[in-house]
């Protein structure tokens, strides 16, 4: 799976391509929203106003809205237990 993180006007967009299932990204977002993950600090989580998953298996986008830095999200992706079992 390839991941690319880009800054947008309203936050950060992560594009997952290759061996990616949309359901896995949805699960990651749900874990984050309910506090069941340790991939990012509470301070970073509080900056995120909205998380939206788009696309389909093989090409999934996750848009995060809020005052978040690209580097914060890149670090969180490396710690994700869903993406890195």
N, CA, C and O atoms as a GROMACS GRO file, in nm:
protein
  340
    1UNK      N    1   0.084  -0.118   0.000
    1UNK     CA    2   0.000   0.000   0.000
    1UNK      C    3   0.089   0.124   0.000
    1UNK      O    4   0.186   0.134   0.075
    2UNK      N    5   0.053   0.219  -0.086
    2UNK     CA    6   0.124   0.346  -0.090
    2UNK      C    7   0.037   0.451  -0.023
    2UNK      O    8  -0.085   0.451  -0.038
    3UNK      N    9   0.101   0.540   0.052
    3UNK     CA   10   0.030   0.649   0.120
    3UNK      C   11   0.096   0.781   0.081
    3UNK      O   12   0.218   0.793   0.080
    4UNK      N   13   0.013   0.879   0.048
    4UNK     CA   14   0.067   1.013   0.028
    4UNK      C   15  -0.017   1.111   0.107
    4UNK      O   16  -0.139   1.102   0.110
    5UNK      N   17   0.051   1.204   0.173
    5UNK     CA   18  -0.015   1.302   0.258
    5UNK      C   19   0.009   1.440   0.197
    5UNK      O   20   0.123   1.478   0.169
    6UNK      N   21  -0.099   1.513   0.176
    6UNK     CA   22  -0.090   1.647   0.116
    6UNK      C   23  -0.168   1.746   0.200
    6UNK      O   24  -0.273   1.714   0.255
    7UNK      N   25  -0.116   1.867   0.209
    7UNK     CA   26  -0.185   1.975   0.278
    7UNK      C   27  -0.292   2.032   0.186
    7UNK      O   28  -0.268   2.051   0.067
    8UNK      N   29  -0.411   2.058   0.242
    8UNK     CA   30  -0.519   2.121   0.166
    8UNK      C   31  -0.554   2.255   0.232
    8UNK      O   32  -0.497   2.290   0.336
    9UNK      N   33  -0.646   2.330   0.172
    9UNK     CA   34  -0.686   2.457   0.230
    9UNK      C   35  -0.752   2.439   0.366
    9UNK      O   36  -0.742   2.526   0.453
   10UNK      N   37  -0.819   2.324   0.385
   10UNK     CA   38  -0.894   2.305   0.509
   10UNK      C   39  -0.831   2.204   0.604
   10UNK      O   40  -0.886   2.176   0.710
   11UNK      N   41  -0.715   2.147   0.567
   11UNK     CA   42  -0.652   2.049   0.653
   11UNK      C   43  -0.552   1.963   0.580
   11UNK      O   44  -0.455   2.014   0.522
   12UNK      N   45  -0.575   1.830   0.582
   12UNK     CA   46  -0.482   1.735   0.523
   12UNK      C   47  -0.561   1.628   0.450
   12UNK      O   48  -0.667   1.585   0.495
   13UNK      N   49  -0.507   1.583   0.334
   13UNK     CA   50  -0.568   1.474   0.259
   13UNK      C   51  -0.467   1.362   0.248
   13UNK      O   52  -0.351   1.384   0.211
   14UNK      N   53  -0.512   1.239   0.281
   14UNK     CA   54  -0.426   1.122   0.269
   14UNK      C   55  -0.483   1.036   0.157
   14UNK      O   56  -0.602   1.005   0.157
   15UNK      N   57  -0.398   0.997   0.064
   15UNK     CA   58  -0.439   0.911  -0.046
   15UNK      C   59  -0.371   0.776  -0.029
   15UNK      O   60  -0.248   0.768  -0.021
   16UNK      N   61  -0.452   0.670  -0.022
   16UNK     CA   62  -0.402   0.534  -0.010
   16UNK      C   63  -0.427   0.464  -0.144
   16UNK      O   64  -0.540   0.466  -0.194
   17UNK      N   65  -0.323   0.403  -0.202
   17UNK     CA   66  -0.341   0.331  -0.328
   17UNK      C   67  -0.274   0.195  -0.319
   17UNK      O   68  -0.188   0.171  -0.235
   18UNK      N   69  -0.315   0.106  -0.408
   18UNK     CA   70  -0.259  -0.028  -0.410
   18UNK      C   71  -0.343  -0.123  -0.324
   18UNK      O   72  -0.465  -0.130  -0.339
   19UNK      N   73  -0.276  -0.195  -0.236
   19UNK     CA   74  -0.343  -0.295  -0.152
   19UNK      C   75  -0.411  -0.227  -0.034
   19UNK      O   76  -0.364  -0.237   0.080
   20UNK      N   77  -0.520  -0.158  -0.061
   20UNK     CA   78  -0.593  -0.089   0.045
   20UNK      C   79  -0.742  -0.122   0.032
   20UNK      O   80  -0.798  -0.121  -0.077
   21UNK      N   81  -0.804  -0.152   0.146
   21UNK     CA   82  -0.949  -0.176   0.149
   21UNK      C   83  -1.016  -0.058   0.217
   21UNK      O   84  -0.973  -0.014   0.324
   22UNK      N   85  -1.119  -0.007   0.155
   22UNK     CA   86  -1.189   0.108   0.210
   22UNK      C   87  -1.235   0.080   0.353
   22UNK      O   88  -1.228   0.168   0.439
   23UNK      N   89  -1.283  -0.042   0.379
   23UNK     CA   90  -1.332  -0.076   0.512
   23UNK      C   91  -1.222  -0.059   0.618
   23UNK      O   92  -1.252  -0.020   0.731
   24UNK      N   93  -1.098  -0.088   0.584
   24UNK     CA   94  -0.988  -0.072   0.680
   24UNK      C   95  -0.968   0.075   0.715
   24UNK      O   96  -0.940   0.108   0.831
   25UNK      N   97  -0.981   0.163   0.617
   25UNK     CA   98  -0.965   0.307   0.643
   25UNK      C   99  -1.083   0.356   0.726
   25UNK      O  100  -1.065   0.437   0.817
   26UNK      N  101  -1.204   0.309   0.696
   26UNK     CA  102  -1.322   0.346   0.776
   26UNK      C  103  -1.301   0.300   0.920
   26UNK      O  104  -1.332   0.375   1.014
   27UNK      N  105  -1.249   0.179   0.940
   27UNK     CA  106  -1.224   0.128   1.075
   27UNK      C  107  -1.121   0.214   1.147
   27UNK      O  108  -1.137   0.244   1.265
   28UNK      N  109  -1.018   0.255   1.077
   28UNK     CA  110  -0.916   0.341   1.136
   28UNK      C  111  -0.978   0.473   1.183
   28UNK      O  112  -0.949   0.520   1.292
   29UNK      N  113  -1.065   0.532   1.100
   29UNK     CA  114  -1.132   0.658   1.134
   29UNK      C  115  -1.223   0.638   1.255
   29UNK      O  116  -1.226   0.721   1.345
   30UNK      N  117  -1.297   0.527   1.256
   30UNK     CA  118  -1.386   0.499   1.370
   30UNK      C  119  -1.306   0.483   1.498
   30UNK      O  120  -1.346   0.535   1.603
   31UNK      N  121  -1.195   0.411   1.492
   31UNK     CA  122  -1.110   0.394   1.610
   31UNK      C  123  -1.058   0.528   1.661
   31UNK      O  124  -1.053   0.553   1.782
   32UNK      N  125  -1.021   0.613   1.568
   32UNK     CA  126  -0.970   0.746   1.604
   32UNK      C  127  -1.080   0.830   1.668
   32UNK      O  128  -1.058   0.895   1.771
   33UNK      N  129  -1.198   0.828   1.608
   33UNK     CA  130  -1.309   0.910   1.657
   33UNK      C  131  -1.358   0.866   1.795
   33UNK      O  132  -1.406   0.948   1.873
   34UNK      N  133  -1.344   0.736   1.825
   34UNK     CA  134  -1.393   0.686   1.954
   34UNK      C  135  -1.281   0.673   2.057
   34UNK      O  136  -1.305   0.624   2.168
   35UNK      N  137  -1.160   0.716   2.023
   35UNK     CA  138  -1.049   0.713   2.116
   35UNK      C  139  -0.989   0.575   2.138
   35UNK      O  140  -0.922   0.552   2.239
   36UNK      N  141  -1.012   0.483   2.045
   36UNK     CA  142  -0.962   0.347   2.060
   36UNK      C  143  -0.826   0.326   1.994
   36UNK      O  144  -0.782   0.212   1.980
   37UNK      N  145  -0.761   0.432   1.956
   37UNK     CA  146  -0.629   0.418   1.897
   37UNK      C  147  -0.530   0.505   1.971
   37UNK      O  148  -0.567   0.600   2.041
   38UNK      N  149  -0.404   0.472   1.955
   38UNK     CA  150  -0.297   0.546   2.021
   38UNK      C  151  -0.206   0.610   1.918
   38UNK      O  152  -0.092   0.647   1.948
   39UNK      N  153  -0.256   0.625   1.793
   39UNK     CA  154  -0.166   0.668   1.686
   39UNK      C  155  -0.133   0.816   1.690
   39UNK      O  156  -0.031   0.858   1.635
   40UNK      N  157  -0.217   0.897   1.756
   40UNK     CA  158  -0.185   1.039   1.765
   40UNK      C  159  -0.221   1.091   1.904
   40UNK      O  160  -0.302   1.032   1.974
   41UNK      N  161  -0.160   1.200   1.940
   41UNK     CA  162  -0.183   1.258   2.073
   41UNK      C  163  -0.324   1.316   2.082
   41UNK      O  164  -0.387   1.346   1.981
   42UNK      N  165  -0.371   1.330   2.205
   42UNK     CA  166  -0.503   1.390   2.226
   42UNK      C  167  -0.505   1.534   2.172
   42UNK      O  168  -0.608   1.580   2.122
   43UNK      N  169  -0.393   1.603   2.182
   43UNK     CA  170  -0.384   1.740   2.130
   43UNK      C  171  -0.409   1.743   1.980
   43UNK      O  172  -0.480   1.830   1.930
   44UNK      N  173  -0.350   1.647   1.907
   44UNK     CA  174  -0.372   1.640   1.762
   44UNK      C  175  -0.516   1.603   1.733
   44UNK      O  176  -0.578   1.663   1.645
   45UNK      N  177  -0.571   1.504   1.805
   45UNK     CA  178  -0.710   1.462   1.782
   45UNK      C  179  -0.806   1.579   1.799
   45UNK      O  180  -0.903   1.590   1.724
   46UNK      N  181  -0.780   1.666   1.896
   46UNK     CA  182  -0.869   1.780   1.921
   46UNK      C  183  -0.867   1.881   1.807
   46UNK      O  184  -0.962   1.957   1.790
   47UNK      N  185  -0.758   1.882   1.729
   47UNK     CA  186  -0.748   1.975   1.616
   47UNK      C  187  -0.833   1.931   1.498
   47UNK      O  188  -0.869   2.013   1.414
   48UNK      N  189  -0.867   1.802   1.491
   48UNK     CA  190  -0.941   1.749   1.378
   48UNK      C  191  -1.090   1.776   1.398
   48UNK      O  192  -1.150   1.731   1.496
   49UNK      N  193  -1.148   1.849   1.305
   49UNK     CA  194  -1.290   1.883   1.313
   49UNK      C  195  -1.377   1.781   1.240
   49UNK      O  196  -1.491   1.756   1.280
   50UNK      N  197  -1.323   1.722   1.133
   50UNK     CA  198  -1.401   1.627   1.054
   50UNK      C  199  -1.308   1.530   0.982
   50UNK      O  200  -1.197   1.565   0.943
   51UNK      N  201  -1.357   1.406   0.965
   51UNK     CA  202  -1.283   1.304   0.890
   51UNK      C  203  -1.380   1.244   0.789
   51UNK      O  204  -1.489   1.201   0.825
   52UNK      N  205  -1.338   1.241   0.662
   52UNK     CA  206  -1.426   1.190   0.556
   52UNK      C  207  -1.349   1.094   0.467
   52UNK      O  208  -1.242   1.126   0.414
   53UNK      N  209  -1.405   0.974   0.451
   53UNK     CA  210  -1.344   0.870   0.368
   53UNK      C  211  -1.415   0.867   0.233
   53UNK      O  212  -1.538   0.865   0.227
   54UNK      N  213  -1.338   0.867   0.124
   54UNK     CA  214  -1.394   0.862  -0.012
   54UNK      C  215  -1.320   0.757  -0.092
   54UNK      O  216  -1.210   0.714  -0.055
   55UNK      N  217  -1.379   0.714  -0.201
   55UNK     CA  218  -1.312   0.623  -0.293
   55UNK      C  219  -1.360   0.480  -0.279
   55UNK      O  220  -1.471   0.455  -0.231
   56UNK      N  221  -1.275   0.388  -0.321
   56UNK     CA  222  -1.310   0.246  -0.322
   56UNK      C  223  -1.182   0.165  -0.298
   56UNK      O  224  -1.072   0.220  -0.299
   57UNK      N  225  -1.199   0.035  -0.278
   57UNK     CA  226  -1.082  -0.052  -0.258
   57UNK      C  227  -0.980  -0.026  -0.369
   57UNK      O  228  -1.015  -0.020  -0.487
   58UNK      N  229  -0.855  -0.011  -0.330
   58UNK     CA  230  -0.748   0.014  -0.427
   58UNK      C  231  -0.713   0.160  -0.442
   58UNK      O  232  -0.602   0.194  -0.483
   59UNK      N  233  -0.809   0.249  -0.409
   59UNK     CA  234  -0.784   0.393  -0.417
   59UNK      C  235  -0.880   0.464  -0.320
   59UNK      O  236  -0.995   0.491  -0.353
   60UNK      N  237  -0.828   0.493  -0.202
   60UNK     CA  238  -0.910   0.552  -0.096
   60UNK      C  239  -0.848   0.684  -0.053
   60UNK      O  240  -0.726   0.695  -0.038
   61UNK      N  241  -0.934   0.785  -0.032
   61UNK     CA  242  -0.888   0.914   0.018
   61UNK      C  243  -0.949   0.938   0.155
   61UNK      O  244  -1.065   0.906   0.180
   62UNK      N  245  -0.869   0.992   0.244
   62UNK     CA  246  -0.916   1.033   0.376
   62UNK      C  247  -0.887   1.181   0.390
   62UNK      O  248  -0.771   1.223   0.389
   63UNK      N  249  -0.993   1.261   0.403
   63UNK     CA  250  -0.976   1.405   0.420
   63UNK      C  251  -0.998   1.440   0.565
   63UNK      O  252  -1.102   1.407   0.623
   64UNK      N  253  -0.900   1.509   0.624
   64UNK     CA  254  -0.908   1.555   0.761
   64UNK      C  255  -0.921   1.707   0.758
   64UNK      O  256  -0.838   1.775   0.698
   65UNK      N  257  -1.024   1.758   0.823
   65UNK     CA  258  -1.045   1.902   0.830
   65UNK      C  259  -1.003   1.950   0.968
   65UNK      O  260  -1.040   1.892   1.070
   66UNK      N  261  -0.926   2.057   0.970
   66UNK     CA  262  -0.883   2.115   1.097
   66UNK      C  263  -0.745   2.176   1.085
   66UNK      O  264  -0.684   2.173   0.978
   67UNK      N  265  -0.697   2.233   1.195
   67UNK     CA  266  -0.568   2.302   1.199
   67UNK      C  267  -0.459   2.200   1.234
   67UNK      O  268  -0.401   2.203   1.342
   68UNK      N  269  -0.434   2.110   1.139
   68UNK     CA  270  -0.339   2.002   1.162
   68UNK      C  271  -0.224   2.009   1.062
   68UNK      O  272  -0.241   2.052   0.948
   69UNK      N  273  -0.108   1.966   1.108
   69UNK     CA  274   0.011   1.969   1.022
   69UNK      C  275   0.028   1.835   0.952
   69UNK      O  276  -0.004   1.730   1.007
   70UNK      N  277   0.077   1.842   0.831
   70UNK     CA  278   0.105   1.722   0.751
   70UNK      C  279   0.194   1.626   0.830
   70UNK      O  280   0.174   1.505   0.826
   71UNK      N  281   0.293   1.680   0.901
   71UNK     CA  282   0.388   1.597   0.976
   71UNK      C  283   0.319   1.520   1.088
   71UNK      O  284   0.355   1.406   1.116
   72UNK      N  285   0.221   1.582   1.154
   72UNK     CA  286   0.147   1.514   1.261
   72UNK      C  287   0.076   1.390   1.207
   72UNK      O  288   0.076   1.285   1.270
   73UNK      N  289   0.017   1.405   1.090
   73UNK     CA  290  -0.060   1.295   1.030
   73UNK      C  291   0.035   1.187   0.978
   73UNK      O  292   0.006   1.068   0.991
   74UNK      N  293   0.147   1.226   0.919
   74UNK     CA  294   0.244   1.127   0.872
   74UNK      C  295   0.294   1.041   0.989
   74UNK      O  296   0.309   0.920   0.976
   75UNK      N  297   0.320   1.105   1.103
   75UNK     CA  298   0.366   1.032   1.222
   75UNK      C  299   0.256   0.938   1.273
   75UNK      O  300   0.285   0.825   1.314
   76UNK      N  301   0.132   0.984   1.272
   76UNK     CA  302   0.020   0.901   1.318
   76UNK      C  303   0.002   0.779   1.229
   76UNK      O  304  -0.026   0.670   1.278
   77UNK      N  305   0.017   0.796   1.099
   77UNK     CA  306   0.002   0.684   1.005
   77UNK      C  307   0.106   0.576   1.033
   77UNK      O  308   0.077   0.457   1.019
   78UNK      N  309   0.226   0.615   1.071
   78UNK     CA  310   0.332   0.518   1.100
   78UNK      C  311   0.300   0.437   1.224
   78UNK      O  312   0.345   0.323   1.238
   79UNK      N  313   0.221   0.496   1.317
   79UNK     CA  314   0.188   0.427   1.442
   79UNK      C  315   0.056   0.351   1.436
   79UNK      O  316   0.023   0.281   1.531
   80UNK      N  317  -0.020   0.364   1.328
   80UNK     CA  318  -0.151   0.302   1.318
   80UNK      C  319  -0.143   0.149   1.321
   80UNK      O  320  -0.071   0.089   1.241
   81UNK      N  321  -0.217   0.088   1.413
   81UNK     CA  322  -0.220  -0.059   1.420
   81UNK      C  323  -0.308  -0.118   1.311
   81UNK      O  324  -0.294  -0.236   1.279
   82UNK      N  325  -0.398  -0.039   1.252
   82UNK     CA  326  -0.480  -0.088   1.141
   82UNK      C  327  -0.397  -0.097   1.014
   82UNK      O  328  -0.409  -0.193   0.938
   83UNK      N  329  -0.313   0.003   0.991
   83UNK     CA  330  -0.231   0.007   0.869
   83UNK      C  331  -0.103  -0.076   0.884
   83UNK      O  332  -0.050  -0.127   0.785
   84UNK      N  333  -0.055  -0.090   1.006
   84UNK     CA  334   0.072  -0.160   1.032
   84UNK      C  335   0.049  -0.268   1.138
   84UNK      O  336   0.096  -0.254   1.252
   85UNK      N  337  -0.021  -0.376   1.103
   85UNK     CA  338  -0.056  -0.476   1.204
   85UNK      C  339   0.066  -0.546   1.263
   85UNK      O  340   0.051  -0.633   1.350
   0.00000   0.00000   0.00000
